[in-house]
Amino acid sequence: MAVVEMVYLAAATLWIVVVVAAVGIGVRIMLKVRARRRRMNQLMALARLPLLLAGRRR
């Protein structure tokens, strides 16, 4: 019976490690996507700025 309990304990520990690793990878990917989106928004704002300034002069 002790062997079966050790197998269950090992399986549960591995499952917890896999879930924690998956959450960590998901958070890291989410942060990268947010940073990329922020950079793209800044580039778009810089490209839009001359158009806005040109429109105000008229």
C-alpha positions in Angstrom: 0.0 0.0 0.0 2.9 2.4 0.7 4.2 2.0 -2.9 0.8 3.0 -4.3 0.7 6.0 -2.0 4.2 7.0 -3.2 3.1 6.7 -6.8 0.1 8.9 -6.1 2.3 11.4 -4.3 4.7 11.5 -7.2 1.9 11.9 -9.7 0.3 14.7 -7.8 3.6 16.5 -7.4 4.4 16.2 -11.1 0.9 17.5 -11.9 1.4 20.5 -9.7 4.7 21.3 -11.3 3.2 21.0 -14.8 0.3 23.3 -13.9 2.6 25.9 -12.2 5.0 25.8 -15.2 2.1 26.3 -17.7 0.8 29.3 -15.7 4.2 30.8 -15.7 4.7 30.3 -19.4 1.2 31.8 -20.0 2.0 34.9 -18.0 5.3 35.4 -19.7 3.6 35.1 -23.2 0.9 37.5 -22.1 3.4 40.1 -20.9 5.3 39.8 -24.2 2.1 40.3 -26.2 1.2 43.3 -24.1 4.6 44.9 -24.6 4.5 44.3 -28.3 1.0 45.9 -28.5 2.2 48.8 -26.5 5.2 49.4 -28.9 2.9 49.1 -31.9 0.5 51.6 -30.4 3.4 54.1 -29.8 4.5 53.6 -33.4 1.0 54.2 -34.7 0.7 57.3 -32.6 4.0 58.7 -34.0 2.8 58.0 -37.5 -0.6 59.7 -36.8 0.9 62.8 -35.2 2.1 64.5 -38.5 -1.4 63.9 -40.0 -3.1 65.5 -37.0 -0.7 68.5 -37.1 -1.2 68.9 -40.9 -5.0 68.8 -40.4 -4.9 71.6 -37.8 -3.0 74.0 -40.1 -5.8 74.0 -42.7 
